[in-house]
């Protein structure tokens, strides 16, 4: 079984395309999360494959759908940006044989395929469509939405999982070598914050006359929201509030990005159930309609994006989102943009023009306005990756739950009918969605 990678026809990557042809015709109706952990403990029941099965079954149960009714799977088959399986490390045959394996013994342990999932979920008897939406859940969701809209699948599970093996963060492939030559020495993430965040935010502070410590209200708010997210890492394992002193006194990772500006890598799996708007009306949960998707394929001039390129790409992406959804920034009730490196959230926020925030104004807004779930324009009510651990999909879960009124302690107290979510960072094959309580 060969699962194709989504082609360019599955993404909306430019302005001028008008209203999305499937606007309001695709809906999210089910959410499933696995357990959350810091690292794999070496057992079969806690492999990323087992956790993904758990998440998929929970998403189906949440929507009130049986396995035979699901006819499509879209997944991101990459399951880590952390430690990789070292060359020469023995394969744990007992773990492999605890499942129905594929030709790759690491399937379900250090990677994931649609073939492995189907072989280990006997209830999925009617799968006719599989596709890879690579890089992160945002890409997979965009591909899944387009596929449902196109009629390629009617009831589709969209899947993403993260394993976290022993070893240093992102130390795989060329990054595991003693030295890196050529273009890779600038582009590969020897240290995550050093690639984009530090250089761009240093320029941001100089350009707009800001300081790093002005991020504190956003960071504190994100942690507070994360501590209200039952599936998240901080909620489950380290229910610790973040104080102003904690944040401003933390050690630098790549100045001006400190320890808390970087999310913590964890293990988790997530699945969403997407279907047509017509079918969604008979599902167990309130449908949350997708008004548009937009995909950032901005071309930079060199190996590292400049601040100005980030600003240009996020503004362009916002225009694409609003154009295809037929809305404006004023129609957004909340936003859940990417924050795995917290400083990226500023670029996304200002690009959207959310709550009227213009370039260079986000940090002042954090200090002067109520950005909490009780404020007039909640910012990152999910808590994001810095508030709940590195998955890149808490923001989608929260957006769906907010509109359904199922966000629990995180539930926005004001209007919560339209939201936006997506990521990852600017100018990095990022994908975004507009969610709505109404299809029109």
C-alpha positions in Angstrom: 0.0 0.0 0.0 1.5 3.3 -1.1 0.0 6.5 0.4 0.6 9.5 -1.9 1.8 12.9 -0.6 -0.7 15.7 -1.2 0.1 17.6 -4.4 -0.2 21.4 -4.9 -3.8 21.1 -6.0 -4.7 20.4 -2.3 -3.6 23.8 -1.1 -4.7 27.4 -1.7 -1.4 29.2 -2.0 -2.1 32.5 -3.7 -4.3 35.5 -3.6 -7.0 36.2 -6.1 -8.7 32.8 -5.9 -11.9 34.2 -4.5 -14.3 32.4 -2.1 -13.2 28.9 -1.4 -15.3 26.5 -3.5 -16.0 24.4 -0.4 -16.7 27.2 2.0 -19.0 25.9 4.8 -19.4 22.5 3.1 -16.8 20.7 5.3 -17.1 20.3 9.1 -15.2 19.0 12.0 -17.3 16.7 14.2 -15.0 14.6 16.4 -11.8 15.1 18.4 -9.6 12.4 19.9 -6.4 12.7 22.0 -4.2 10.0 23.4 -2.5 10.2 26.7 0.3 12.7 27.0 3.8 11.9 28.1 7.3 13.4 28.1 9.1 10.4 26.5 8.5 6.9 25.3 8.9 4.4 28.1 9.8 1.4 25.9 6.5 -0.5 26.2 4.2 -1.6 23.5 1.1 0.0 25.0 2.8 3.4 25.0 4.2 3.4 21.5 3.2 6.2 19.2 1.2 3.7 17.1 -0.8 2.5 20.1 -1.5 6.1 21.2 -2.6 7.0 17.6 -5.1 4.2 17.6 -6.4 5.4 20.9 -6.8 9.0 19.5 -8.5 7.7 16.3 -11.0 5.6 18.3 -11.8 8.5 20.6 -12.4 10.8 17.6 -14.8 8.3 16.1 -16.6 7.8 19.4 -16.8 11.6 19.9 -18.6 12.0 16.6 -20.7 8.9 17.1 -19.2 7.2 14.0 -18.3 3.5 13.7 -15.1 2.3 12.0 -17.0 1.0 8.9 -18.3 4.5 8.2 -14.9 6.0 7.9 -13.7 5.9 4.3 -10.6 8.2 4.4 -7.4 8.8 6.4 -5.1 11.8 6.0 -2.0 11.9 8.1 1.3 13.5 8.7 3.6 10.5 8.7 6.5 12.3 10.3 6.3 11.7 14.1 9.2 13.6 15.5 11.4 16.7 15.5 13.2 15.3 18.5 15.4 12.2 18.8 15.6 9.8 16.0 16.1 6.0 16.1 19.9 5.7 16.1 21.6 3.8 13.3 22.6 0.4 14.6 20.2 0.4 17.6 18.6 -3.0 17.9 15.0 -3.3 16.8 12.7 -4.4 19.7 11.1 -7.4 18.1 8.8 -8.0 21.0 7.3 -4.5 20.4 7.1 -4.9 16.7 5.3 -8.3 17.0 2.9 -6.9 19.6 1.1 -5.4 16.5 0.5 -6.3 12.9 3.7 -5.0 11.4 4.4 -3.6 8.0 7.6 -4.1 6.0 9.2 -1.4 8.1 9.8 -2.6 11.7 9.9 0.9 13.1 6.4 1.6 11.8 4.3 2.5 14.8 7.4 3.0 17.0 9.5 5.8 15.3 7.2 6.6 12.4 3.7 6.0 11.2 1.9 4.9 8.0 -1.7 4.6 7.0 -1.0 1.0 6.1 0.1 0.3 9.7 -3.0 2.0 11.2 -5.4 0.1 8.9 -3.7 -3.2 9.7 -4.0 -2.6 13.4 -7.6 -1.2 13.4 -9.8 -4.0 12.1 -12.9 -1.8 12.5 -11.6 0.3 9.5 -13.1 -1.9 6.8 -14.1 0.7 4.3 -11.0 2.9 3.7 -10.9 4.0 0.1 -8.7 7.1 0.3 -5.4 7.8 2.1 -3.1 10.8 1.7 -0.1 12.4 3.5 -0.4 16.0 4.5 3.3 16.4 5.6 5.0 18.5 8.3 2.3 19.1 10.8 -1.4 18.7 11.7 -2.2 22.1 10.1 -1.1 20.7 6.7 -3.0 17.4 7.2 -6.2 19.3 8.2 -6.0 21.5 5.1 -5.5 18.4 2.9 -8.4 16.6 4.7 -10.7 19.5 4.3 -10.0 19.8 0.6 -10.3 16.1 0.1 -13.8 16.0 1.8 -14.8 19.0 -0.2 -13.6 17.4 -3.5 -15.6 14.2 -2.7 -12.5 12.1 -2.5 -13.5 11.0 1.0 -16.8 11.5 2.8 -15.9 10.7 6.4 -12.2 11.3 7.1 -9.9 10.8 10.0 -7.1 13.4 10.1 -4.2 12.1 12.1 -1.0 13.5 13.7 1.3 11.9 16.3 4.5 12.9 18.1 6.9 10.4 19.6 9.8 11.5 21.8 12.6 9.0 22.2 15.6 9.2 24.4 18.2 11.6 23.1 18.8 15.3 22.4 16.1 17.5 20.8 16.2 17.4 17.0 19.4 15.4 16.8 18.8 13.2 13.8 20.2 12.9 10.3 22.8 15.5 9.5 22.3 17.2 12.8 23.7 14.1 14.5 27.0 14.4 12.7 30.1 16.2 14.3 29.9 18.9 11.6 27.5 20.1 9.0 28.7 21.5 5.7 27.2 23.6 2.9 23.7 25.1 3.0 22.7 22.8 5.9 25.0 24.6 8.4 22.7 27.6 8.3 19.4 25.8 7.7 19.4 22.7 9.9 18.3 23.3 13.5 21.4 22.7 15.6 19.4 24.7 18.2 15.8 25.4 17.4 15.6 29.0 18.4 18.8 30.0 16.7 17.4 29.5 13.2 14.6 31.9 13.0 13.4 33.3 16.3 16.4 35.1 17.6 17.5 37.0 14.5 13.9 38.0 13.6 12.9 39.1 17.0 16.1 41.0 17.6 15.3 42.9 14.5 11.7 43.4 15.7 12.8 44.9 19.0 15.2 47.3 17.2 12.6 48.3 14.6 9.8 49.0 16.9 11.6 49.9 20.1 10.4 46.9 22.2 12.0 44.6 24.8 11.9 40.9 25.3 10.3 41.2 28.7 7.2 42.8 27.1 6.3 39.2 26.1 5.6 38.3 29.7 1.8 38.9 29.7 1.4 36.7 26.7 3.5 33.9 28.2 1.7 34.0 31.6 -1.6 34.0 29.8 -0.6 31.0 27.7 0.5 29.0 30.7 -2.8 29.8 32.5 -4.8 28.6 29.5 -2.6 25.5 29.2 -3.3 24.7 32.8 -6.9 24.5 31.8 -6.3 22.0 29.0 -6.8 18.5 30.4 -5.0 16.8 27.5 -1.9 19.0 27.8 1.5 18.2 29.3 1.7 21.0 31.8 -1.9 20.3 33.0 -1.2 16.5 33.5 2.4 16.5 34.6 3.6 19.8 35.8 0.7 22.0 37.0 3.0 25.0 37.6 2.0 28.6 37.1 4.5 30.9 35.3 5.3 34.2 37.0 6.8 37.3 35.6 10.0 36.7 37.5 10.2 33.1 36.2 9.9 34.3 32.6 12.2 37.3 32.6 15.0 35.6 34.6 15.0 32.4 32.6 18.3 31.4 30.8 18.7 32.3 27.2 18.5 29.6 24.6 19.3 31.9 21.7 19.0 35.5 22.8 16.4 37.1 22.8 14.6 33.7 23.0 14.8 32.1 26.5 13.9 28.7 27.9 10.2 29.5 28.1 10.0 30.9 24.6 10.6 27.4 23.4 7.9 24.7 23.7 8.8 21.4 25.4 8.9 18.2 23.2 6.4 15.6 24.3 4.6 12.4 23.2 1.0 12.6 22.1 -1.4 11.6 19.3 -4.4 13.4 17.9 -7.2 12.7 15.4 -10.0 14.8 14.0 -13.1 13.5 12.2 -14.0 15.7 9.1 -17.1 15.1 7.0 -19.5 16.9 4.8 -21.7 19.6 6.2 -24.8 17.6 5.2 -23.6 14.5 7.1 -22.3 16.5 10.0 -25.8 17.6 10.9 -26.7 14.1 12.0 -23.5 13.6 14.1 -23.2 13.5 17.8 -21.4 16.8 18.3 -22.2 20.3 17.0 -20.6 20.8 13.6 -17.8 23.3 13.3 -17.6 24.5 9.7 -14.4 25.3 7.8 -14.9 28.6 5.9 -11.5 28.6 4.2 -7.9 27.3 4.3 -4.8 29.1 3.3 -1.2 27.8 2.8 1.9 29.9 3.1 4.4 29.1 0.4 6.3 32.4 0.5 9.7 32.4 -1.2 12.5 33.9 0.8 15.6 35.4 -0.7 18.2 33.6 1.4 18.5 30.7 3.8 17.0 32.4 6.8 13.8 34.6 6.6 14.2 38.2 7.6 11.7 40.0 9.8 10.4 41.9 6.8 9.8 38.7 4.9 7.9 37.2 7.9 5.8 40.3 8.1 5.1 40.2 4.4 4.2 36.6 4.4 1.9 36.7 7.4 0.0 39.7 6.0 -0.3 38.0 2.6 -1.6 34.8 4.4 -4.2 36.8 6.3 -5.4 38.3 3.0 -5.8 34.8 1.5 -7.7 33.6 4.6 -10.1 36.5 4.6 -10.6 36.5 0.9 -11.5 32.8 0.7 -13.7 32.9 3.8 -15.5 36.1 2.8 -14.8 37.8 6.1 -12.5 40.5 7.6 -10.4 40.6 10.7 -13.3 42.3 12.5 -15.2 39.0 12.2 -12.7 37.0 14.2 -13.8 36.3 17.8 -10.5 34.6 18.9 -7.2 33.4 17.4 -5.1 30.3 18.0 -2.0 30.9 15.8 1.3 29.0 16.2 3.5 29.7 19.1 6.0 26.8 19.4 8.5 29.6 19.6 6.4 32.2 21.3 7.8 35.1 19.4 6.3 33.8 16.2 2.9 34.4 17.6 3.6 38.1 17.5 4.2 38.0 13.7 1.1 35.9 13.0 -1.1 38.1 15.3 0.0 41.4 13.6 -0.2 39.9 10.2 -3.9 39.0 10.8 -4.6 42.4 12.2 -6.5 40.6 15.0 -8.3 43.0 17.3 -7.0 45.9 15.2 -3.4 45.2 16.2 -1.0 46.7 13.7 2.7 46.1 13.1 4.8 46.7 16.1 1.8 46.9 18.4 1.3 43.4 19.8 3.5 43.7 22.8 1.8 47.0 23.8 -1.5 45.3 23.4 -0.5 42.4 25.7 0.4 44.9 28.4 -2.7 47.2 28.1 -5.6 44.8 27.3 -7.2 41.8 28.8 -6.0 39.0 26.5 -7.5 36.2 28.6 -10.5 34.1 27.8 -12.6 36.7 29.7 -11.4 39.6 27.5 -13.1 41.0 24.4 -10.5 39.4 22.0 -9.0 36.3 23.5 -5.4 35.6 22.4 -4.3 31.9 22.2 -7.1 30.5 24.4 -5.6 27.0 23.8 -2.4 28.0 25.6 -0.7 26.8 22.5 2.5 24.8 22.4 4.2 26.9 25.1 1.2 26.3 27.3 0.5 22.6 26.7 3.6 21.1 25.1 4.9 20.7 21.5 2.2 19.2 19.3 1.2 22.0 16.9 -2.4 21.0 17.2 -3.8 22.2 20.5 -4.8 25.3 18.7 -7.1 23.4 16.3 -8.6 21.3 19.1 -9.3 24.5 21.1 -10.8 26.3 18.1 -13.3 23.4 17.5 -14.1 23.1 21.2 -14.6 26.8 21.7 -17.1 27.0 19.0 -18.9 23.9 20.2 -18.9 25.3 23.8 -16.9 22.3 25.0 -13.7 24.1 26.1 -14.4 23.6 29.8 -12.4 25.9 32.0 -10.9 27.5 28.9 -14.3 28.4 27.5 -14.4 32.0 26.2 -17.0 34.0 28.1 -17.7 36.3 25.2 -18.6 35.7 21.5 -16.9 32.6 20.2 -18.4 31.9 16.8 -15.4 32.4 14.5 -11.8 31.6 15.0 -8.6 31.1 13.2 -5.8 28.5 13.8 -2.7 27.2 12.2 1.0 27.0 11.8 3.8 26.4 12.1 6.0 29.5 11.7 5.8 32.1 9.0 7.4 31.3 5.6 7.7 27.6 6.5 5.1 25.7 4.5 2.5 26.8 7.1 -1.3 26.2 6.8 -4.2 27.9 8.4 -8.0 27.4 8.8 -11.0 29.6 9.5 -13.5 27.9 11.8 -17.2 28.9 12.2 -20.3 28.0 14.1 -22.3 28.7 10.9 -21.7 27.5 7.3 -22.9 30.8 5.8 
